[in-house]
Amino acid sequence: MRFFEYEAREIVKRAGIPVTDYGFTTNPAQAREIAQRIGGPTVIKSQVLSGGRMKAGGVKFADDPQQAEAHAREILALEIGGQEPRGVLVDPRADVEQEYYAGVVWDGTRKQPVMIFSPVGGIDIEQVAEEQPEKVSRRHFSNILPFSDFQAKEAIAATGVSGSALTRLTPILTRLAKLFVENDMTLAEINPLGRLADGSFIALDAHMEIENEARGRHKRLLAELGVGEQETRQAREPTPFEIAGEQIDASDHRGVAGNVTEFDGNLGLVIGAGGGSLTLFDAVRAHGGRPANYCEIGGNPSVAKACGLAKLVLSKPGVERIAVMMSIVSNTRVDIVARGVIKACLELGHDPAEKIAIFRIPGAWEEEGFKILERYGVEYADRSVSLNKAARRAVEKIEGVAAR
């Protein structure tokens, strides 16, 4: 889940990292008042979750409060990346001598956070890494053990930064690492982190993303920031299909049937089990399949939840068949998922044997589940069939349907 810039600034501020005297508003007249309070030139920024604000005209510079109001009015009416702005952030135009980059991101391969630092900020860190690799340092650290100033200093010094800049940057990076871990972030980025004429540092922009599954642990923070419980906060506004998926997951506390993402394909997916959903989605695409959606099911959902997810996917226009696939599961009953997806087919008037391209969920109560599938003529696969082979079979089935 992504935060708007004004929310990310507040998170950074609460962590003790210096920020500018910014203001957020949805009203052009209030933008003028904020600019008057700030005094001097300001920057008016559109608050959207998508990128490309500057190119789209969502960032404008104002010399006085009247101009700030005019810019705010224009930006509030400007759609960027298909999104209407939540509001505008009014920021002082700081006198910056140098821009730096500081970020922490979750490394899924190492299963650890990695701190990234560069004395070259204000542009994409990927571009800096490609053009000036010696100016980018990376340091993995534990998300269990305390993060020390020494680790931050090591990351900074590796890029050649020394002296007073090293001393002043160290606590900022330490606090950034701590807020990342304490708030279950997947991304905590300050870009740019500006060095002012007096040698002090200040966060000029911030990007934060929190793990979706951790939202329940941070209800107080989210409530204080004004984040609605049903807000998905992706890079774009959720589609009605995706909103319906969230509602199905929220309707029953048993198990998970979430992270529903819509794609323009003909093979519906009911997939899950840890990293199995990502593996299966990629495998379908690798075999030439066109997924209609991505989702994650697991944690021993009820028959109603499995049925609801399957019905949602089957009802999506253009879906010809669904593939029900998971890795080997221990806490998800195979028979319950089987009952759910078959129930969905029958309630929609479909023959389960025709609509379910493949059922590949080995694990708890699998014999009972397989008996149910046999009763309705559904093709299933046990653990001797790999995820990759199951995905290939599903794609072959859908291609066979298209060929007829």
C-alpha positions in Angstrom: 0.0 0.0 0.0 1.4 3.4 -1.1 1.3 6.6 0.8 0.7 10.0 -0.8 3.7 12.3 -0.5 2.2 14.5 2.2 1.5 11.3 4.3 5.1 10.0 3.7 6.4 13.4 4.8 4.5 13.1 8.1 5.9 9.6 8.7 9.4 10.9 8.1 8.8 13.8 10.4 7.5 11.6 13.2 10.8 9.6 12.9 12.8 12.7 13.7 14.1 13.4 10.2 14.0 17.1 9.3 11.4 18.1 6.7 10.3 21.4 5.2 7.5 23.6 6.5 5.0 22.1 4.0 1.2 22.2 4.0 -1.4 20.0 2.4 -4.8 21.2 1.1 -7.6 20.5 -1.3 -8.6 24.1 -1.6 -6.8 26.7 -3.8 -7.6 29.5 -1.3 -5.9 27.5 1.5 -2.9 27.0 -0.8 -2.6 30.8 -0.8 -2.8 30.9 3.0 -0.1 28.2 3.3 2.2 30.0 0.9 1.7 33.2 3.0 2.6 31.3 6.1 5.7 29.9 4.5 6.8 33.2 3.0 8.9 33.4 -0.2 8.8 31.2 -3.3 6.9 27.9 -3.1 6.4 24.6 -5.0 2.9 23.3 -5.6 2.8 19.5 -6.1 -0.1 17.3 -7.2 -0.8 14.5 -4.7 -1.3 11.4 -6.8 0.0 7.9 -6.4 1.3 7.6 -10.0 4.6 9.0 -11.2 5.4 11.5 -13.9 3.9 14.5 -12.0 6.5 17.0 -13.4 6.1 16.0 -17.0 2.3 16.0 -16.7 2.3 19.6 -15.3 1.5 18.5 -11.7 4.4 20.3 -10.2 4.5 24.1 -10.5 6.7 26.9 -9.0 5.1 30.0 -7.5 6.8 33.3 -6.6 4.0 34.6 -4.4 0.8 33.4 -2.6 -1.5 34.6 -5.5 0.5 32.5 -8.0 0.4 29.6 -5.5 -3.4 29.8 -5.5 -3.6 29.9 -9.3 -1.3 26.9 -9.7 -3.2 24.9 -7.0 -6.5 25.5 -8.9 -4.9 24.3 -12.1 -3.3 21.2 -10.6 -6.5 20.2 -8.6 -8.3 20.0 -12.0 -5.5 18.0 -13.6 -5.8 14.3 -14.1 -2.5 12.4 -14.0 -2.1 8.8 -15.0 -5.8 8.4 -14.9 -6.0 9.7 -11.3 -7.5 12.8 -9.9 -5.3 14.4 -7.3 -6.1 13.9 -3.6 -5.0 17.5 -3.1 -1.8 19.6 -3.4 1.3 19.9 -1.2 2.6 23.4 -0.8 6.3 23.3 -0.2 8.9 26.1 0.3 11.4 26.3 -2.5 14.6 25.4 -0.6 18.0 26.8 -1.3 19.7 23.5 -1.8 23.5 23.1 -2.4 23.5 19.4 -3.2 20.8 16.7 -3.5 21.3 13.1 -2.1 19.4 9.9 -2.2 18.5 7.7 0.8 16.3 4.7 0.7 15.5 1.3 2.2 13.8 -1.4 0.2 12.9 -5.0 0.9 15.1 -7.5 -0.9 12.9 -10.5 -1.5 15.8 -12.7 -2.6 17.9 -12.1 0.5 14.7 -11.8 2.7 16.3 -8.7 4.3 16.0 -4.9 4.0 18.7 -3.2 2.0 19.8 0.4 2.5 20.7 2.3 -0.6 22.5 5.6 -0.5 23.9 8.0 -3.1 25.3 11.6 -3.0 23.5 12.0 -6.4 19.8 12.6 -5.7 16.9 14.2 -7.5 16.8 11.6 -10.3 16.0 7.9 -10.5 18.4 5.8 -8.4 18.4 3.3 -11.3 19.8 5.9 -13.6 22.6 6.8 -11.1 23.4 3.1 -10.6 23.8 2.6 -14.4 25.7 5.8 -15.1 27.7 6.2 -11.9 27.8 2.9 -10.1 30.6 4.0 -7.7 28.2 6.6 -6.4 25.7 4.0 -5.1 26.2 1.9 -2.0 24.0 -1.0 -0.8 24.1 -2.5 2.6 21.8 -5.3 3.8 20.8 -5.4 7.4 18.7 -7.4 9.9 15.1 -6.6 10.4 15.3 -8.3 13.8 18.5 -7.0 15.3 18.8 -3.2 16.2 20.2 -1.0 13.4 23.3 0.9 14.4 24.8 4.3 13.5 27.9 2.4 12.3 25.9 0.6 9.7 24.5 3.9 8.4 27.9 5.5 8.4 29.4 2.5 6.5 26.8 2.9 3.8 27.4 6.6 3.5 31.2 6.5 3.6 31.3 3.9 0.8 30.3 6.6 -1.7 33.1 8.9 -0.7 31.1 11.2 1.6 33.1 12.3 4.7 33.5 15.1 7.2 30.5 17.0 8.6 28.2 15.7 5.9 28.9 12.1 7.0 28.3 13.0 10.6 25.0 14.8 9.8 23.7 12.2 7.4 24.3 9.2 9.8 21.4 9.8 12.2 19.0 10.5 9.3 19.8 7.1 7.6 19.6 5.3 11.0 16.1 6.8 11.6 15.1 5.9 8.1 16.1 2.3 8.6 14.3 2.1 12.0 11.0 3.6 10.6 11.2 1.0 7.7 11.3 -1.9 10.2 9.0 -0.5 12.8 6.3 0.3 10.2 6.6 -2.9 8.2 7.6 -1.0 5.1 8.5 -2.4 1.7 9.9 1.0 0.6 11.1 4.0 2.5 12.7 6.6 0.2 13.9 10.2 0.6 14.7 11.7 -2.8 16.0 14.2 -2.8 17.6 14.7 0.6 18.9 18.2 0.4 22.0 19.8 1.9 21.3 23.4 2.6 23.8 26.3 2.6 24.3 26.0 6.4 25.3 22.4 6.1 22.1 21.0 7.5 20.0 18.3 5.7 16.3 18.2 5.0 13.9 15.8 3.3 12.5 17.5 0.2 10.4 14.5 -1.0 9.5 11.1 0.4 8.0 7.8 -0.9 6.6 5.2 1.5 5.0 1.8 0.9 3.7 -0.5 3.7 3.1 -4.3 3.5 -0.6 -4.8 2.8 -0.8 -7.7 5.3 0.7 -5.4 8.1 -2.1 -2.8 7.9 -3.8 -4.4 10.9 -0.7 -3.8 13.0 -0.7 -0.1 12.2 -4.3 0.9 12.4 -3.5 3.8 14.7 -0.9 5.3 12.3 -3.2 4.8 9.3 -6.2 6.4 11.1 -4.1 9.4 12.2 -3.0 9.9 8.5 -6.6 9.6 7.4 -6.2 6.4 5.4 -9.5 4.6 4.8 -9.8 1.0 5.7 -11.0 0.0 2.2 -8.3 2.0 0.3 -6.1 -0.3 -1.7 -3.6 2.5 -2.5 -1.9 1.0 -5.6 -0.2 2.9 -8.4 -3.6 3.4 -9.9 -7.2 3.5 -8.8 -8.6 0.0 -8.2 -11.1 -1.4 -10.8 -14.6 -2.6 -9.8 -13.3 -6.1 -10.2 -10.4 -5.5 -7.7 -12.7 -3.8 -5.2 -15.1 -6.7 -5.4 -12.1 -9.0 -4.6 -11.3 -7.0 -1.5 -14.9 -7.2 -0.4 -14.9 -11.0 -0.7 -11.8 -11.2 1.4 -13.2 -8.9 4.0 -16.6 -10.7 4.2 -15.1 -13.7 6.1 -12.3 -13.8 8.6 -11.3 -17.3 7.7 -8.4 -17.6 5.3 -7.3 -15.2 2.6 -8.7 -14.5 -0.8 -7.1 -11.2 -1.5 -4.5 -9.2 -3.5 -6.9 -9.5 -6.5 -5.4 -7.6 -9.5 -7.2 -7.4 -12.9 -5.5 -8.2 -16.2 -6.9 -8.5 -19.7 -6.7 -12.2 -20.3 -8.9 -15.2 -20.9 -7.5 -17.7 -18.2 -8.9 -16.9 -14.8 -6.6 -17.8 -11.8 -7.4 -19.0 -8.3 -3.9 -19.4 -7.0 -1.9 -19.1 -3.8 0.3 -20.6 -1.1 3.1 -18.3 -0.2 5.3 -17.5 -3.2 3.3 -20.1 -5.2 0.9 -17.5 -6.6 3.8 -15.4 -8.1 5.4 -18.6 -9.5 2.2 -19.8 -11.1 1.3 -16.4 -12.6 4.8 -16.2 -14.2 4.6 -19.8 -15.3 1.3 -19.2 -17.1 2.7 -16.2 -18.9 5.9 -18.2 -19.7 3.8 -20.8 -21.5 2.1 -18.2 -23.6 -1.0 -17.9 -21.4 -3.0 -14.7 -20.9 -4.0 -14.4 -17.2 -7.2 -12.6 -16.5 -6.2 -11.8 -13.0 -3.7 -12.3 -10.2 -4.9 -13.3 -6.7 -3.8 -15.1 -3.5 -5.9 -17.7 -1.8 -4.8 -19.6 1.3 -4.8 -19.8 5.1 -7.7 -22.3 5.1 -10.5 -20.2 3.6 -14.1 -21.1 4.0 -16.1 -22.7 1.2 -18.0 -19.4 0.9 -14.8 -17.4 0.4 -13.3 -19.9 -2.1 -16.7 -19.9 -4.0 -16.9 -16.1 -3.9 -13.4 -15.7 -5.4 -14.1 -18.3 -8.1 -17.4 -16.7 -9.0 -15.8 -13.3 -9.3 -13.1 -14.6 -11.6 -15.6 -16.7 -13.7 -17.9 -13.8 -14.1 -15.2 -11.5 -15.5 -15.9 -10.8 -19.3 -13.6 -12.8 -21.5 -12.7 -15.6 -19.1 -13.0 -18.9 -20.8 -11.7 -21.2 -18.0 -10.1 -21.0 -14.6 -7.0 -22.7 -13.2 -7.0 -23.6 -9.5 -3.4 -24.1 -8.5 -1.3 -23.9 -5.3 1.9 -25.3 -4.0 1.8 -28.1 -1.4 -0.3 -26.7 1.5 -0.5 -27.7 5.1 -3.1 -25.3 6.6 -5.5 -25.1 3.7 -7.9 -28.0 3.2 -8.0 -29.2 -0.4 -11.6 -30.4 -0.1 -12.8 -27.0 1.0 -11.2 -25.3 -2.0 -12.6 -28.0 -4.3 -16.1 -27.6 -2.9 -15.8 -23.8 -3.3 -14.8 -23.6 -6.9 -17.2 -26.4 -8.0 -20.0 -24.6 -6.1 -19.1 -21.4 -8.0 -19.3 -23.2 -11.4 -22.7 -24.8 -10.6 -24.3 -21.5 -9.3 -23.2 -19.8 -12.5 -24.7 -22.6 -14.6 -21.3 -24.0 -15.8 -20.1 -27.5 -16.0 -17.1 -27.8 -13.6 -15.3 -30.2 -15.9 -15.4 -27.7 -18.7 -14.8 -24.5 -16.8 -11.9 -25.7 -14.5 -8.9 -26.2 -16.7 -6.8 -27.8 -14.0 -6.9 -28.3 -10.2 -3.5 -28.7 -8.7 -3.6 -28.3 -4.8 -1.8 -31.2 -3.0 -1.9 -31.1 0.8 -4.3 -31.5 3.7 -7.4 -33.6 3.0 -6.4 -34.0 -0.6 -7.9 -37.5 -1.0 -11.3 -36.1 0.0 -10.8 -33.2 -2.4 -9.8 -35.4 -5.3 -12.9 -37.6 -4.8 -15.1 -34.5 -5.1 -13.3 -33.4 -8.3 -13.6 -36.9 -9.7 -17.4 -36.8 -9.1 -17.6 -33.8 -11.4 -15.1 -34.9 -13.9 -12.5 -32.2 -13.1 -8.9 -32.8 -14.1 -6.7 -32.6 -11.1 -3.0 -33.1 -10.5 -1.2 -34.3 -7.3 2.2 -33.3 -6.0 4.0 -35.4 -8.7 3.0 -32.7 -11.2 5.1 -29.6 -10.8 3.7 -26.1 -10.7 5.3 -25.4 -14.1 3.6 -28.5 -15.7 0.3 -27.6 -14.2 0.5 -24.1 -15.6 1.4 -25.5 -19.0 -1.6 -27.9 -18.9 -3.9 -25.0 -18.1 -2.6 -22.9 -21.0 -2.9 -25.9 -23.4 -6.6 -26.3 -22.3 -7.4 -22.7 -22.9 -5.7 -22.8 -26.3 -7.7 -25.8 -27.2 -10.9 -24.0 -26.4 -9.8 -21.0 -28.5 -9.0 -23.3 -31.5 -12.4 -24.8 -31.6 
